[in-house]
Amino acid sequence: MQKEFILQNFKDLQKAASLLAGSVKKYKPYAPKTKYTPKQMEYYDALSFRYEKAVEVALYFFRSLESYLYSAESDTLRNRVAHAYLPV
């Protein structure tokens, strides 16, 4: 049962990475001095959302894999992520 859960999490990670890669292929540099309409901003909103989602899904996958392999969740992954991204 847990193996299927891990496999599903991996499939979700692949899908999120694929969606992000598709968005990145269409990337056009953002010009901060340009005044964009809400319609023009949709692409950048989608890109940032897909990036966030890919990171969340990756973390969820690795946490579930760690739990499966070691029967416990370590503080290491959580601490690394927290210290890397939270302001000091």
Backbone torsions as a table, in degrees:
resi	resn	phi	psi	omega
1	MET	NA	-46.3	-177.5
2	GLN	-69.5	-32.1	177.1
3	LYS	-60.6	-42.5	179.1
4	GLU	-62.7	-37.8	177.8
5	PHE	-62.7	-44.2	178.8
6	ILE	-64.2	-43.4	179.3
7	LEU	-62.8	-40.2	177.7
8	GLN	-65.1	-40.3	176.6
9	ASN	-62.0	-38.0	178.6
10	PHE	-67.4	-40.8	176.9
11	LYS	-62.3	-39.6	176.8
12	ASP	-63.1	-39.6	178.1
13	LEU	-64.5	-43.5	177.9
14	GLN	-61.6	-41.7	179.7
15	LYS	-64.4	-44.8	179.5
16	ALA	-63.2	-41.2	178.8
17	ALA	-65.9	-38.1	178.6
18	SER	-65.2	-43.2	177.9
19	LEU	-63.0	-42.2	178.7
20	LEU	-64.6	-43.4	179.4
21	ALA	-61.5	-39.5	177.4
22	GLY	-62.2	-40.1	178.3
23	SER	-68.4	-39.6	-178.0
24	VAL	-66.8	-34.0	178.9
25	LYS	-60.6	-32.3	-178.7
26	LYS	-91.0	6.8	-173.2
27	TYR	-58.4	131.2	172.0
28	LYS	-121.9	128.4	-177.3
29	PRO	-53.5	137.8	179.0
30	TYR	-79.9	129.1	178.0
31	ALA	-100.8	106.0	-174.9
32	PRO	-61.2	-25.5	-178.1
33	LYS	-85.7	-9.5	179.9
34	THR	-82.6	138.6	177.0
35	LYS	-92.8	107.6	-177.7
36	TYR	-89.8	147.5	173.2
37	THR	-81.8	161.1	176.8
38	PRO	-54.7	-37.2	179.0
39	LYS	-63.7	-41.9	179.6
40	GLN	-68.7	-27.1	-179.6
41	MET	-78.1	-15.3	-177.3
42	GLU	-56.6	-39.7	179.6
43	TYR	-61.2	-47.8	-178.1
44	TYR	-67.4	-35.3	175.7
45	ASP	-63.7	-44.3	179.6
46	ALA	-64.8	-41.5	179.9
47	LEU	-62.2	-46.3	-179.5
48	SER	-67.3	-37.1	178.3
49	PHE	-65.3	-43.2	-179.4
50	ARG	-65.8	-35.2	176.7
51	TYR	-64.2	-48.9	178.5
52	GLU	-57.4	-46.0	-177.9
53	LYS	-64.1	-40.5	179.0
54	ALA	-62.7	-40.6	178.2
55	VAL	-66.0	-45.0	179.3
56	GLU	-60.7	-45.0	-178.7
57	VAL	-66.3	-38.7	177.9
58	ALA	-63.1	-45.5	178.2
59	LEU	-62.4	-42.5	179.3
60	TYR	-62.2	-43.2	179.2
61	PHE	-61.2	-49.3	-177.1
62	PHE	-67.4	-33.4	175.8
63	ARG	-66.2	-42.8	179.9
64	SER	-69.2	-36.9	176.9
65	LEU	-65.1	-43.6	178.0
66	GLU	-61.0	-42.9	178.3
67	SER	-62.6	-40.8	179.5
68	TYR	-66.4	-45.5	-176.0
69	LEU	-72.8	-37.8	-172.8
70	TYR	-115.3	1.9	179.6
71	SER	58.0	20.8	177.0
72	ALA	-162.5	155.5	177.3
73	GLU	-101.4	123.7	-179.9
74	SER	-82.1	163.2	175.9
75	ASP	-83.0	-12.0	-173.9
76	THR	-60.0	-53.3	-178.1
77	LEU	-62.4	-46.8	-179.0
78	ARG	-60.7	-45.3	-179.0
79	ASN	-66.1	-40.0	179.0
80	ARG	-61.5	-44.7	-179.0
81	VAL	-66.4	-45.7	-178.7
82	ALA	-61.8	-44.7	-177.7
83	HIS	-72.9	-28.6	-179.5
84	ALA	-75.3	-29.9	-171.3
85	TYR	-115.4	-14.1	178.4
86	LEU	-88.3	140.9	179.8
87	PRO	-66.2	148.9	-178.8
88	VAL	-82.5	NA	NA
